[in-house]
Amino acid sequence: MGSFFYQSLLAIVPSAYQNKILMEFSKAQKIVLGIFTFLPFITFPFIFLEIFKFVINVIATSKGGEPEITDILISIASFIVPIILLALLSLALLIFYIVHAVSNKKVEPIEQLIWVLLFIFFGIISFPIYWLMRIWNTPNKA
C-alpha cells in the first residue's frame, strides 16, 4: 500500500526530477525546516491573545455605544492575517512532509503509509515528530 503512494508521486513528478528527490539536507536546511515546523506552535498563543484582546476591546467599546466598523475590521485583521498565513504554511508543510515521507528510501512502505495517515489526520501535531525522527536525526548532507 505504501508503494502505491510512492508510485502515485512518481506519476506526478516529471521523470527528470525523480532522481533528484533524495531529500538530504544540510544542518542549516534542517534548522530552517525545524523553525517552520515549530512556528505554528510558537505563534498560536499570540493569535489567541489577539483574539482575546479583540473580544475585550469590543465589549469595552460597546458599553459606550455602537463600535465603529473600521475599528472592528482593523482588530479582526490583527488575528485573521496571521491565521491565514499559518494555514498556508501548514498546507505547504503538509505537502512537503507527505512528499518527503513517500520518497524517503530509508523508510519501509508500511511506515510511509503510517506517516502519510498521521500527516492527514493529525496535521501539524505530527510534523515535529517526523522532523525529529526522520530529518533531524539523519546524517547531514556534505
NORBEL-V176537 format. One line per field, one symbol per residue. ss: DSSP state (H for helix, E for strand, - for the rest). phi: phi as a letter, one per 20 degrees, with the letter a starting at -180 (. if undefined). psi: psi as a letter, one per 30 degrees, with the letter a starting at -180 (. if undefined). A space follows every 50 residues. Layout:
BEGIN
ss = ???
phi = ???
psi = ???
END
This chain:
BEGIN
ss = -HHHHHHHHHHH--HHHH--------HHHHHHHHHHHHHHHHHHHHHHHH HHHHHHHHHHHHH-----HHHHHHHHHHHHHHHHHHHHHHHHHHHHHHHH HHH-----HHHHHHHHHHHHHH-HHHHHHHHHHHHH------
phi = .ffffffffffefgffdffeeeldcffffffffffffeggffeggfffff fffffffffffffepfffffffffffffcffffffffffffffgfgffff ffeffedfgffgffffffffedlffeffffgffddfedffff
psi = eefeeeeeeeeekkfffeffifhkkleeeeeeeeeeefeeeefeeeeeee eeeeeeeeeeffegaklkeeeeeeeefffeeeeeeeeeeeeeeeeeeeee eefjffkleeeeeeeeeeeeffbfefeeeeeeefeeglklk.
END
